[in-house]
């Protein structure tokens, strides 16, 4: 069974570094945000996820 999960992220001006690119730190933050949203979508809260 294949399940697709997505989370829309809008790049904000403060996400842009001095070179005009999205700052690498933001990519890591977004991965954390997607991971948290995904476990919520699965019906697990953070506490239940950590117990597993």
PDB file of N, CA, C and O in Angstrom:
ATOM      1  N   UNK A   1       0.845  -1.186   0.000  1.00  0.00           N
ATOM      2  CA  UNK A   1       0.000   0.000   0.000  1.00  0.00           C
ATOM      3  C   UNK A   1       0.888   1.247   0.000  1.00  0.00           C
ATOM      4  O   UNK A   1       1.822   1.360   0.794  1.00  0.00           O
ATOM      5  N   UNK A   2       0.591   2.140  -0.869  1.00  0.00           N
ATOM      6  CA  UNK A   2       1.364   3.363  -0.971  1.00  0.00           C
ATOM      7  C   UNK A   2       0.522   4.531  -0.479  1.00  0.00           C
ATOM      8  O   UNK A   2      -0.633   4.686  -0.878  1.00  0.00           O
ATOM      9  N   UNK A   3       1.101   5.342   0.379  1.00  0.00           N
ATOM     10  CA  UNK A   3       0.419   6.518   0.896  1.00  0.00           C
ATOM     11  C   UNK A   3       1.269   7.739   0.605  1.00  0.00           C
ATOM     12  O   UNK A   3       2.480   7.736   0.823  1.00  0.00           O
ATOM     13  N   UNK A   4       0.630   8.771   0.115  1.00  0.00           N
ATOM     14  CA  UNK A   4       1.331  10.017  -0.173  1.00  0.00           C
ATOM     15  C   UNK A   4       1.007  11.013   0.928  1.00  0.00           C
ATOM     16  O   UNK A   4      -0.149  11.170   1.319  1.00  0.00           O
ATOM     17  N   UNK A   5       2.019  11.670   1.414  1.00  0.00           N
ATOM     18  CA  UNK A   5       1.846  12.710   2.414  1.00  0.00           C
ATOM     19  C   UNK A   5       2.583  13.942   1.924  1.00  0.00           C
ATOM     20  O   UNK A   5       3.737  13.856   1.505  1.00  0.00           O
ATOM     21  N   UNK A   6       1.927  15.077   1.974  1.00  0.00           N
ATOM     22  CA  UNK A   6       2.632  16.306   1.642  1.00  0.00           C
ATOM     23  C   UNK A   6       2.247  17.408   2.597  1.00  0.00           C
ATOM     24  O   UNK A   6       1.190  17.374   3.226  1.00  0.00           O
ATOM     25  N   UNK A   7       3.113  18.371   2.692  1.00  0.00           N
ATOM     26  CA  UNK A   7       2.898  19.532   3.541  1.00  0.00           C
ATOM     27  C   UNK A   7       3.376  20.741   2.743  1.00  0.00           C
ATOM     28  O   UNK A   7       4.533  20.803   2.329  1.00  0.00           O
ATOM     29  N   UNK A   8       2.505  21.669   2.539  1.00  0.00           N
ATOM     30  CA  UNK A   8       2.854  22.865   1.762  1.00  0.00           C
ATOM     31  C   UNK A   8       3.638  23.830   2.638  1.00  0.00           C
ATOM     32  O   UNK A   8       3.233  24.142   3.757  1.00  0.00           O
ATOM     33  N   UNK A   9       4.751  24.293   2.122  1.00  0.00           N
ATOM     34  CA  UNK A   9       5.599  25.252   2.830  1.00  0.00           C
ATOM     35  C   UNK A   9       5.814  26.444   1.908  1.00  0.00           C
ATOM     36  O   UNK A   9       6.194  26.288   0.747  1.00  0.00           O
ATOM     37  N   UNK A  10       5.573  27.611   2.428  1.00  0.00           N
ATOM     38  CA  UNK A  10       5.775  28.825   1.657  1.00  0.00           C
ATOM     39  C   UNK A  10       7.071  29.486   2.113  1.00  0.00           C
ATOM     40  O   UNK A  10       7.244  29.804   3.290  1.00  0.00           O
ATOM     41  N   UNK A  11       7.966  29.683   1.170  1.00  0.00           N
ATOM     42  CA  UNK A  11       9.237  30.334   1.482  1.00  0.00           C
ATOM     43  C   UNK A  11       8.965  31.796   1.814  1.00  0.00           C
ATOM     44  O   UNK A  11       8.304  32.510   1.060  1.00  0.00           O
ATOM     45  N   UNK A  12       9.486  32.221   2.955  1.00  0.00           N
ATOM     46  CA  UNK A  12       9.323  33.592   3.416  1.00  0.00           C
ATOM     47  C   UNK A  12      10.623  34.365   3.181  1.00  0.00           C
ATOM     48  O   UNK A  12      11.686  33.755   3.062  1.00  0.00           O
ATOM     49  N   UNK A  13      10.555  35.682   3.112  1.00  0.00           N
ATOM     50  CA  UNK A  13      11.776  36.475   2.893  1.00  0.00           C
ATOM     51  C   UNK A  13      12.882  36.177   3.918  1.00  0.00           C
ATOM     52  O   UNK A  13      14.063  36.196   3.572  1.00  0.00           O
ATOM     53  N   UNK A  14      12.517  35.909   5.144  1.00  0.00           N
ATOM     54  CA  UNK A  14      13.526  35.644   6.176  1.00  0.00           C
ATOM     55  C   UNK A  14      14.212  34.285   6.004  1.00  0.00           C
ATOM     56  O   UNK A  14      15.206  34.007   6.675  1.00  0.00           O
ATOM     57  N   UNK A  15      13.693  33.446   5.118  1.00  0.00           N
ATOM     58  CA  UNK A  15      14.310  32.149   4.825  1.00  0.00           C
ATOM     59  C   UNK A  15      15.457  32.273   3.827  1.00  0.00           C
ATOM     60  O   UNK A  15      16.212  31.321   3.625  1.00  0.00           O
ATOM     61  N   UNK A  16      15.588  33.423   3.213  1.00  0.00           N
ATOM     62  CA  UNK A  16      16.575  33.641   2.156  1.00  0.00           C
ATOM     63  C   UNK A  16      17.880  34.155   2.768  1.00  0.00           C
ATOM     64  O   UNK A  16      17.883  35.071   3.591  1.00  0.00           O
ATOM     65  N   UNK A  17      18.995  33.535   2.340  1.00  0.00           N
ATOM     66  CA  UNK A  17      20.296  33.946   2.862  1.00  0.00           C
ATOM     67  C   UNK A  17      20.888  35.081   2.031  1.00  0.00           C
ATOM     68  O   UNK A  17      20.254  35.570   1.096  1.00  0.00           O
ATOM     69  N   UNK A  18      22.097  35.491   2.375  1.00  0.00           N
ATOM     70  CA  UNK A  18      22.723  36.635   1.706  1.00  0.00           C
ATOM     71  C   UNK A  18      23.036  36.363   0.232  1.00  0.00           C
ATOM     72  O   UNK A  18      23.247  37.301  -0.537  1.00  0.00           O
ATOM     73  N   UNK A  19      23.067  35.092  -0.164  1.00  0.00           N
ATOM     74  CA  UNK A  19      23.321  34.745  -1.562  1.00  0.00           C
ATOM     75  C   UNK A  19      22.038  34.638  -2.382  1.00  0.00           C
ATOM     76  O   UNK A  19      22.076  34.340  -3.576  1.00  0.00           O
ATOM     77  N   UNK A  20      20.890  34.887  -1.722  1.00  0.00           N
ATOM     78  CA  UNK A  20      19.621  34.837  -2.423  1.00  0.00           C
ATOM     79  C   UNK A  20      19.021  33.446  -2.521  1.00  0.00           C
ATOM     80  O   UNK A  20      18.102  33.218  -3.308  1.00  0.00           O
ATOM     81  N   UNK A  21      19.536  32.513  -1.726  1.00  0.00           N
ATOM     82  CA  UNK A  21      19.041  31.133  -1.707  1.00  0.00           C
ATOM     83  C   UNK A  21      18.353  30.851  -0.381  1.00  0.00           C
ATOM     84  O   UNK A  21      18.584  31.546   0.608  1.00  0.00           O
ATOM     85  N   UNK A  22      17.502  29.819  -0.366  1.00  0.00           N
ATOM     86  CA  UNK A  22      16.935  29.385   0.910  1.00  0.00           C
ATOM     87  C   UNK A  22      18.087  28.893   1.773  1.00  0.00           C
ATOM     88  O   UNK A  22      18.910  28.092   1.329  1.00  0.00           O
ATOM     89  N   UNK A  23      18.140  29.373   2.995  1.00  0.00           N
ATOM     90  CA  UNK A  23      19.195  28.990   3.929  1.00  0.00           C
ATOM     91  C   UNK A  23      19.118  27.497   4.216  1.00  0.00           C
ATOM     92  O   UNK A  23      18.027  26.963   4.415  1.00  0.00           O
ATOM     93  N   UNK A  24      20.258  26.818   4.240  1.00  0.00           N
ATOM     94  CA  UNK A  24      20.295  25.378   4.483  1.00  0.00           C
ATOM     95  C   UNK A  24      19.640  24.978   5.797  1.00  0.00           C
ATOM     96  O   UNK A  24      19.058  23.898   5.899  1.00  0.00           O
ATOM     97  N   UNK A  25      19.731  25.828   6.787  1.00  0.00           N
ATOM     98  CA  UNK A  25      19.113  25.534   8.084  1.00  0.00           C
ATOM     99  C   UNK A  25      17.602  25.396   7.937  1.00  0.00           C
ATOM    100  O   UNK A  25      16.975  24.619   8.656  1.00  0.00           O
ATOM    101  N   UNK A  26      17.016  26.148   7.008  1.00  0.00           N
ATOM    102  CA  UNK A  26      15.572  26.067   6.802  1.00  0.00           C
ATOM    103  C   UNK A  26      15.162  24.707   6.264  1.00  0.00           C
ATOM    104  O   UNK A  26      14.110  24.190   6.642  1.00  0.00           O
ATOM    105  N   UNK A  27      15.975  24.111   5.383  1.00  0.00           N
ATOM    106  CA  UNK A  27      15.648  22.785   4.866  1.00  0.00           C
ATOM    107  C   UNK A  27      15.562  21.774   6.011  1.00  0.00           C
ATOM    108  O   UNK A  27      14.674  20.921   6.031  1.00  0.00           O
ATOM    109  N   UNK A  28      16.478  21.876   6.946  1.00  0.00           N
ATOM    110  CA  UNK A  28      16.461  20.962   8.101  1.00  0.00           C
ATOM    111  C   UNK A  28      15.214  21.214   8.948  1.00  0.00           C
ATOM    112  O   UNK A  28      14.559  20.268   9.386  1.00  0.00           O
ATOM    113  N   UNK A  29      14.886  22.474   9.177  1.00  0.00           N
ATOM    114  CA  UNK A  29      13.691  22.805   9.951  1.00  0.00           C
ATOM    115  C   UNK A  29      12.443  22.275   9.264  1.00  0.00           C
ATOM    116  O   UNK A  29      11.546  21.741   9.916  1.00  0.00           O
ATOM    117  N   UNK A  30      12.388  22.424   7.945  1.00  0.00           N
ATOM    118  CA  UNK A  30      11.220  21.943   7.203  1.00  0.00           C
ATOM    119  C   UNK A  30      11.101  20.426   7.287  1.00  0.00           C
ATOM    120  O   UNK A  30       9.992  19.897   7.367  1.00  0.00           O
ATOM    121  N   UNK A  31      12.222  19.726   7.269  1.00  0.00           N
ATOM    122  CA  UNK A  31      12.173  18.259   7.424  1.00  0.00           C
ATOM    123  C   UNK A  31      11.600  17.895   8.790  1.00  0.00           C
ATOM    124  O   UNK A  31      10.801  16.965   8.901  1.00  0.00           O
ATOM    125  N   UNK A  32      12.002  18.619   9.823  1.00  0.00           N
ATOM    126  CA  UNK A  32      11.449  18.397  11.159  1.00  0.00           C
ATOM    127  C   UNK A  32       9.946  18.681  11.175  1.00  0.00           C
ATOM    128  O   UNK A  32       9.173  17.925  11.764  1.00  0.00           O
ATOM    129  N   UNK A  33       9.537  19.768  10.529  1.00  0.00           N
ATOM    130  CA  UNK A  33       8.123  20.132  10.475  1.00  0.00           C
ATOM    131  C   UNK A  33       7.304  19.057   9.755  1.00  0.00           C
ATOM    132  O   UNK A  33       6.214  18.700  10.201  1.00  0.00           O
ATOM    133  N   UNK A  34       7.830  18.549   8.647  1.00  0.00           N
ATOM    134  CA  UNK A  34       7.127  17.503   7.896  1.00  0.00           C
ATOM    135  C   UNK A  34       7.038  16.226   8.729  1.00  0.00           C
ATOM    136  O   UNK A  34       5.990  15.581   8.757  1.00  0.00           O
ATOM    137  N   UNK A  35       8.119  15.856   9.403  1.00  0.00           N
ATOM    138  CA  UNK A  35       8.107  14.650  10.236  1.00  0.00           C
ATOM    139  C   UNK A  35       7.050  14.763  11.341  1.00  0.00           C
ATOM    140  O   UNK A  35       6.310  13.810  11.588  1.00  0.00           O
ATOM    141  N   UNK A  36       6.979  15.906  11.996  1.00  0.00           N
ATOM    142  CA  UNK A  36       5.992  16.110  13.054  1.00  0.00           C
ATOM    143  C   UNK A  36       4.568  16.080  12.504  1.00  0.00           C
ATOM    144  O   UNK A  36       3.681  15.468  13.099  1.00  0.00           O
ATOM    145  N   UNK A  37       4.355  16.741  11.373  1.00  0.00           N
ATOM    146  CA  UNK A  37       3.019  16.747  10.764  1.00  0.00           C
ATOM    147  C   UNK A  37       2.621  15.347  10.302  1.00  0.00           C
ATOM    148  O   UNK A  37       1.448  14.980  10.362  1.00  0.00           O
ATOM    149  N   UNK A  38       3.601  14.568   9.839  1.00  0.00           N
ATOM    150  CA  UNK A  38       3.314  13.217   9.369  1.00  0.00           C
ATOM    151  C   UNK A  38       2.862  12.316  10.509  1.00  0.00           C
ATOM    152  O   UNK A  38       1.895  11.569  10.354  1.00  0.00           O
ATOM    153  N   UNK A  39       3.542  12.371  11.654  1.00  0.00           N
ATOM    154  CA  UNK A  39       3.111  11.507  12.763  1.00  0.00           C
ATOM    155  C   UNK A  39       1.737  11.927  13.276  1.00  0.00           C
ATOM    156  O   UNK A  39       0.949  11.085  13.708  1.00  0.00           O
ATOM    157  N   UNK A  40       1.448  13.230  13.228  1.00  0.00           N
ATOM    158  CA  UNK A  40       0.108  13.683  13.612  1.00  0.00           C
ATOM    159  C   UNK A  40      -0.936  13.145  12.636  1.00  0.00           C
ATOM    160  O   UNK A  40      -2.014  12.716  13.047  1.00  0.00           O
ATOM    161  N   UNK A  41      -0.614  13.171  11.349  1.00  0.00           N
ATOM    162  CA  UNK A  41      -1.530  12.669  10.319  1.00  0.00           C
ATOM    163  C   UNK A  41      -1.796  11.178  10.502  1.00  0.00           C
ATOM    164  O   UNK A  41      -2.893  10.702  10.211  1.00  0.00           O
ATOM    165  N   UNK A  42      -0.794  10.439  10.985  1.00  0.00           N
ATOM    166  CA  UNK A  42      -0.957   9.009  11.233  1.00  0.00           C
ATOM    167  C   UNK A  42      -1.806   8.734  12.473  1.00  0.00           C
ATOM    168  O   UNK A  42      -2.157   7.587  12.751  1.00  0.00           O
ATOM    169  N   UNK A  43      -2.130   9.781  13.207  1.00  0.00           N
ATOM    170  CA  UNK A  43      -2.948   9.609  14.405  1.00  0.00           C
ATOM    171  C   UNK A  43      -2.139   9.439  15.669  1.00  0.00           C
ATOM    172  O   UNK A  43      -2.688   9.135  16.728  1.00  0.00           O
ATOM    173  N   UNK A  44      -0.853   9.632  15.566  1.00  0.00           N
ATOM    174  CA  UNK A  44       0.010   9.553  16.736  1.00  0.00           C
ATOM    175  C   UNK A  44       0.362  10.958  17.185  1.00  0.00           C
ATOM    176  O   UNK A  44       0.666  11.827  16.368  1.00  0.00           O
ATOM    177  N   UNK A  45       0.320  11.168  18.471  1.00  0.00           N
ATOM    178  CA  UNK A  45       0.867  12.420  19.000  1.00  0.00           C
ATOM    179  C   UNK A  45       2.352  12.198  19.251  1.00  0.00           C
ATOM    180  O   UNK A  45       2.844  11.075  19.151  1.00  0.00           O
ATOM    181  N   UNK A  46       3.043  13.244  19.567  1.00  0.00           N
ATOM    182  CA  UNK A  46       4.474  13.133  19.821  1.00  0.00           C
ATOM    183  C   UNK A  46       4.764  12.172  20.972  1.00  0.00           C
ATOM    184  O   UNK A  46       5.708  11.386  20.893  1.00  0.00           O
ATOM    185  N   UNK A  47       3.973  12.224  22.028  1.00  0.00           N
ATOM    186  CA  UNK A  47       4.190  11.331  23.175  1.00  0.00           C
ATOM    187  C   UNK A  47       4.063   9.868  22.781  1.00  0.00           C
ATOM    188  O   UNK A  47       4.894   9.045  23.167  1.00  0.00           O
ATOM    189  N   UNK A  48       3.024   9.535  22.010  1.00  0.00           N
ATOM    190  CA  UNK A  48       2.828   8.160  21.568  1.00  0.00           C
ATOM    191  C   UNK A  48       3.949   7.729  20.636  1.00  0.00           C
ATOM    192  O   UNK A  48       4.412   6.591  20.706  1.00  0.00           O
ATOM    193  N   UNK A  49       4.381   8.616  19.777  1.00  0.00           N
ATOM    194  CA  UNK A  49       5.465   8.294  18.844  1.00  0.00           C
ATOM    195  C   UNK A  49       6.745   7.986  19.610  1.00  0.00           C
ATOM    196  O   UNK A  49       7.442   7.019  19.302  1.00  0.00           O
ATOM    197  N   UNK A  50       7.048   8.799  20.596  1.00  0.00           N
ATOM    198  CA  UNK A  50       8.265   8.588  21.380  1.00  0.00           C
ATOM    199  C   UNK A  50       8.196   7.290  22.180  1.00  0.00           C
ATOM    200  O   UNK A  50       9.226   6.656  22.409  1.00  0.00           O
ATOM    201  N   UNK A  51       7.011   6.888  22.605  1.00  0.00           N
ATOM    202  CA  UNK A  51       6.863   5.612  23.306  1.00  0.00           C
ATOM    203  C   UNK A  51       7.194   4.435  22.414  1.00  0.00           C
ATOM    204  O   UNK A  51       7.732   3.430  22.877  1.00  0.00           O
ATOM    205  N   UNK A  52       6.872   4.556  21.127  1.00  0.00           N
ATOM    206  CA  UNK A  52       7.167   3.469  20.187  1.00  0.00           C
ATOM    207  C   UNK A  52       8.655   3.305  20.023  1.00  0.00           C
ATOM    208  O   UNK A  52       9.102   2.439  19.271  1.00  0.00           O
TER     209      UNK A  52
END
